[in-house]
Amino acid sequence: MVKTASKQPKKQKHVPLRTCISCRETKSKRELLRVVRTPDGHVAIDATGKKSGRGAYLCARRSCWENAIKKHRLEQEFEVAISEEDRAELDAYIATLPKDEPIATVAGKSQPTRKKGNDNSASV
């Protein structure tokens, strides 16, 4: 007897998702950058994603990093004050990120917003 291989669709590989602590967008783990609080209390960027310690994820956008530093999101996540050395390291990394592109509007004009709900302008 000849066995015929049944052609079943391949299962999609599981993609781990993480949430940016600044903008709260959920993206794949590989799209975000990991910052880690090491067991000795230092805060550092984890390029490999494998350092031991408490991790938090941020987008690779400068606005997310600046917002996270300004609003103390990293300190809230890690429950530790960031030392001057660690802060300088993070600031140096932020300086290497490209500036965000402004969101383009259609023909240079913003679209008017409408309130949702009942429209009472057409009364009988």
Protein Blocks (a to p, Z undefined) as FASTA:
>chain_A
ZZdddddddddddddddddfklopacdfklpccddddfkopacddfkopagcddddddfb
fklmmmmmmnommmmmnopacdfklmmmmmmmmmmpccddddddehhiacddddedjdfk
lcZZ
